Amino acid sequence: MAEERVDAVVVGAGPAGSAAAIAMARAGRRVVLLDRATFPRDKPCGDLIGARAMAWARRLGIAEEALAPYPRLAGALVTAERGVLDLAPGGPVGRILLRNSDARVIPRLVFDAALVAAAGRAGAELRRGTVREVAAWQSEGNAGEGGRVVRGTGPDGAFAVQAPAVVLAGGYGSRVIAPEMTEPLARRVVTRESQPGIATRGYFRGVAAPPDRIVFCLNDWVLPGYGWVFPLPGGGANVGVGTLAGPNETGSGREPLRYLYHRFTTDPASPAAAWLAAATPDGAARTWALDLGPRHRRLVADGLLVAGEAAALVGPLTGAGIAFGLESGWTAGETLVRALAVRDVSARNLAPYGRAIRRRFSPWLRAEGAAQRFLTDPGRLNGLLNALGPLPATRVLGARLLLHLG
Ligand SMILES: Cc1cc2nc3c(=O)[nH]c(=O)nc-3n(C[C@H](O)[C@H](O)[C@H](O)COP(=O)(O)OP(=O)(O)OC[C@H]3O[C@@H](n4cnc5c(N)ncnc54)[C@H](O)[C@@H]3O)c2cc1C
């Protein structure tokens, strides 16, 4: 099979892959952005595009028309055994603190397609294809020069594209397609540090939840995970439950995930019951795993960088990964642009990417992990909410924190 040669191949056109493709295409590089799905495509998600992610999306050139139907969020409601905490500051201080907060709920079907379109406008070439293999590095000429062949299957059969720069951004579980990144499954030890997450999400119509607040339900029976009701225009909502995965990835809480989701969405005693009483499901619920970070994972090899959830950049407390995906993808793209300019894409020259990602995200991911372990205990969680709930500052700081998480 004849191998086409381009400057860069990006595997996966989610937030991380699109951001990487935009960074390289804007620098004038010929980029092929490969995804096994046809866009617009659904990705099981809470669809909460936090303030950081929104800022990145704008920087990447997402079209305003795509965002316009989805209003800015004004705050959050947190339910727990103690009752409901309304984190929606109304006063002047709150308005000042939230003035730059542009968090929204936007279905990934819409958001990711708009990002892919931005990548196309920047000059990247989107192609449909399932990547089966990223071949080992072949050096040629001087040190740091060479390339990899990316092989897969597309609508027209098998394909092979060669490039000196490859970004792996295939999301959960996708690292297996690069030889150096593969960890034997047995080594994916499930520990307190690195337990994966799992979540089920569905869309509903006729939801009575507040249209400008995201709802997090931290009631005892959902712990160590949480339930959510995230509003969509016209009385719709994205409703879901996420928890930590056990060894068989079905949820390690007291009840398997599918029962938790069923109970959350249908039980009259559920904290979401009042909002969902007259609601009807809009399509089937979907379940997907999350690579909660931080994890020891190789992010750099000759001519190759790993970004987004493939690099386990997902918050272990919140499950938020879109902002991490956008920022890490952009950083990967920028790193490769610099390396291509000096014709040295060796792992040694790309190593600053791995250090930058760890420096930038690991402290935050570790802090989320510590908070997750602390709040898993219902006694501690309820004690904290009882202590902080009545304080006026909680409304402002809580809203700012929750809207800036993703
Ligand atoms: C139920 C659920 C709720 C979530 N809620 C939120 C939330 O509200 N806010 C938030 O910030 N984060 C949330 N997350 C996390 C978030 O969805 C991910 O962290 C984010 O999508 C990661 O972006 P990514 O670009 O790295 O990967 P993805 O978005 O997973 O994109 C990867 C892309 O790669 C493609 N791909 C994979 N393998 C191949 C292959 N072999 N060949 C070709 N293409 C391939 C896929 O088709 C996909 O399009 C949630 C996750 C789950 C599961």
The ligand as an SDF file (V2000), in Angstrom:
LIG
                    3D

 53 58  0  0  0  0  0  0  0  0999 V2000
  -20.3280    9.9530   31.4860 C   0  0  0  0  0  0  0  0  0  0  0  0
  -19.1950   10.9680   31.4750 C   0  0  0  0  0  0  0  0  0  0  0  0
  -19.4600   12.2660   31.8710 C   0  0  0  0  0  0  0  0  0  0  0  0
  -18.4430   13.2450   31.7320 C   0  0  0  0  0  0  0  0  0  0  0  0
  -18.7660   14.5440   32.0110 N   0  0  0  0  0  0  0  0  0  0  0  0
  -17.8480   15.5210   31.8030 C   0  0  0  0  0  0  0  0  0  0  0  0
  -18.2240   16.8930   31.9320 C   0  0  0  0  0  0  0  0  0  0  0  0
  -19.3890   17.2250   32.1730 O   0  0  0  0  0  0  0  0  0  0  0  0
  -17.2540   17.8370   31.7370 N   0  0  0  0  0  0  0  0  0  0  0  0
  -15.9600   17.5030   31.4270 C   0  0  0  0  0  0  0  0  0  0  0  0
  -15.1080   18.3950   31.3110 O   0  0  0  0  0  0  0  0  0  0  0  0
  -15.6020   16.2010   31.2490 N   0  0  0  0  0  0  0  0  0  0  0  0
  -16.5140   15.2070   31.4120 C   0  0  0  0  0  0  0  0  0  0  0  0
  -16.1720   13.8920   31.1890 N   0  0  0  0  0  0  0  0  0  0  0  0
  -14.8100   13.5810   30.7260 C   0  0  0  0  0  0  0  0  0  0  0  0
  -14.6690   13.9480   29.2480 C   0  0  0  0  0  0  0  0  0  0  0  0
  -15.7330   13.3960   28.4970 O   0  0  0  0  0  0  0  0  0  0  0  0
  -13.3440   13.4310   28.6870 C   0  0  0  0  0  0  0  0  0  0  0  0
  -12.3170   13.6270   29.6070 O   0  0  0  0  0  0  0  0  0  0  0  0
  -13.0120   14.1310   27.3740 C   0  0  0  0  0  0  0  0  0  0  0  0
  -13.9530   13.7640   26.3820 O   0  0  0  0  0  0  0  0  0  0  0  0
  -11.5980   13.7540   26.9170 C   0  0  0  0  0  0  0  0  0  0  0  0
  -11.3490   14.3520   25.6670 O   0  0  0  0  0  0  0  0  0  0  0  0
  -10.3460   13.6380   24.6490 P   0  0  0  0  0  0  0  0  0  0  0  0
  -10.3010   14.4990   23.4450 O   0  0  0  0  0  0  0  0  0  0  0  0
   -9.1010   13.2850   25.3530 O   0  0  0  0  0  0  0  0  0  0  0  0
  -11.0450   12.2510   24.2900 O   0  0  0  0  0  0  0  0  0  0  0  0
  -12.5400   11.9250   23.6210 P   0  0  0  0  0  0  0  0  0  0  0  0
  -13.3990   13.0850   23.8440 O   0  0  0  0  0  0  0  0  0  0  0  0
  -12.8770   10.6300   24.2050 O   0  0  0  0  0  0  0  0  0  0  0  0
  -12.1930   11.8490   22.1010 O   0  0  0  0  0  0  0  0  0  0  0  0
  -11.4690   10.7690   21.6040 C   0  0  0  0  0  0  0  0  0  0  0  0
  -11.7880   10.5820   20.1320 C   0  0  0  0  0  0  0  0  0  0  0  0
  -10.8970    9.6080   19.6030 O   0  0  0  0  0  0  0  0  0  0  0  0
  -11.6040    8.7530   18.7510 C   0  0  0  0  0  0  0  0  0  0  0  0
  -10.8740    7.4930   18.7080 N   0  0  0  0  0  0  0  0  0  0  0  0
  -10.6160    6.6460   19.7320 C   0  0  0  0  0  0  0  0  0  0  0  0
   -9.8960    5.6030   19.3300 N   0  0  0  0  0  0  0  0  0  0  0  0
   -9.6990    5.7800   17.9910 C   0  0  0  0  0  0  0  0  0  0  0  0
   -9.0210    5.0120   16.9960 C   0  0  0  0  0  0  0  0  0  0  0  0
   -8.4240    3.8600   17.2870 N   0  0  0  0  0  0  0  0  0  0  0  0
   -9.0050    5.4910   15.7300 N   0  0  0  0  0  0  0  0  0  0  0  0
   -9.6190    6.6560   15.4210 C   0  0  0  0  0  0  0  0  0  0  0  0
  -10.2660    7.4100   16.3210 N   0  0  0  0  0  0  0  0  0  0  0  0
  -10.2950    6.9840   17.5990 C   0  0  0  0  0  0  0  0  0  0  0  0
  -12.9950    8.6700   19.3470 C   0  0  0  0  0  0  0  0  0  0  0  0
  -13.9710    8.3350   18.3730 O   0  0  0  0  0  0  0  0  0  0  0  0
  -13.2000   10.0940   19.8990 C   0  0  0  0  0  0  0  0  0  0  0  0
  -13.8490   10.9300   18.9660 O   0  0  0  0  0  0  0  0  0  0  0  0
  -17.1380   12.8890   31.3140 C   0  0  0  0  0  0  0  0  0  0  0  0
  -16.8690   11.5510   30.9720 C   0  0  0  0  0  0  0  0  0  0  0  0
  -17.8800   10.5980   31.0470 C   0  0  0  0  0  0  0  0  0  0  0  0
  -17.5890    9.1820   30.6340 C   0  0  0  0  0  0  0  0  0  0  0  0
  1  2  1  0
  2  3  1  0
  2 52  2  0
  3  4  2  0
  4  5  1  0
  4 50  1  0
  5  6  2  0
  6  7  1  0
  6 13  1  0
  7  8  2  0
  7  9  1  0
  9 10  1  0
 10 11  2  0
 10 12  1  0
 12 13  2  0
 13 14  1  0
 14 15  1  0
 14 50  1  0
 15 16  1  0
 16 17  1  0
 16 18  1  0
 18 19  1  0
 18 20  1  0
 20 21  1  0
 20 22  1  0
 22 23  1  0
 23 24  1  0
 24 25  2  0
 24 26  1  0
 24 27  1  0
 27 28  1  0
 28 29  2  0
 28 30  1  0
 28 31  1  0
 31 32  1  0
 32 33  1  0
 33 34  1  0
 33 48  1  0
 34 35  1  0
 35 36  1  0
 35 46  1  0
 36 37  1  0
 36 45  1  0
 37 38  2  0
 38 39  1  0
 39 40  1  0
 39 45  2  0
 40 41  1  0
 40 42  2  0
 42 43  1  0
 43 44  2  0
 44 45  1  0
 46 47  1  0
 46 48  1  0
 48 49  1  0
 50 51  2  0
 51 52  1  0
 52 53  1  0
M  END
$$$$
